[in-house]
Amino acid sequence: MTVNVFHKHLPKGLGLAQVLINKAPFVSLAWDQRQKSRLHATDSQGQEVAIFIPRGKVLRAGDVLVSEAGTFLRIESAPEALLHISACPIHSAPHDLLRAAYHLGNRHIPIEVQAQHLKIEPDHVLENLLLSMGLIVKHVDAPFEPESGAYAETAHVHSKSHQHGVHDHHDAHSHADHPHAHD
């Protein structure tokens, strides 16, 4: 049996047509697997694959890998055991979820931040902390896409492709409109 070896990483399939990405076989990997630079797996078509990417790179759902033979492999996030944290619609203040994100961030744990909820890996101490803050904590099996951090490569890729359309933040207002300096 031949093993397809994948070295090239295209974040979010950068430069590829969506139809090619959609047709590519995929591997569904948990968060801990997507952080590894060396990995063996079986793709959606039953083929054995070997992934060799530079250390420090993290694979995200929607990324595409290219093999030595020029074939594509799509990355998906596998469902895994997580804590889903949300504000109580009756008892929570509007900023309680933000407070929780702050406290979790201070512990430097992987955290997925969404508008209406947070997700973290199971931890009974953190679960008790969150419950004591009046938040709703549910055990779920779901894909996990934690934040990259301020200096991660995926944050840079997003900022390059992020379009504001009519304006950008640096030129939208004249300097006379603001009493403070823009560095």
Secondary structure, 3 states (H helix, E strand, C coil): CCCEEEEEEEHHHCCCCHHHHHHCCEEEECHHHHCCCEEEEECCCCCEEEEECCCCCCCCCCCEEEECCCCEEEEEECCEEEEEEEECCCCCCCCHHHHHHHHHHHCCCCEEECCCCEEECCCHHHHHHHHHCCEEEEEEEECCCCCCCCCCHHHHHHHHHCCCCCCCCCCCCCHHHCCCCCC
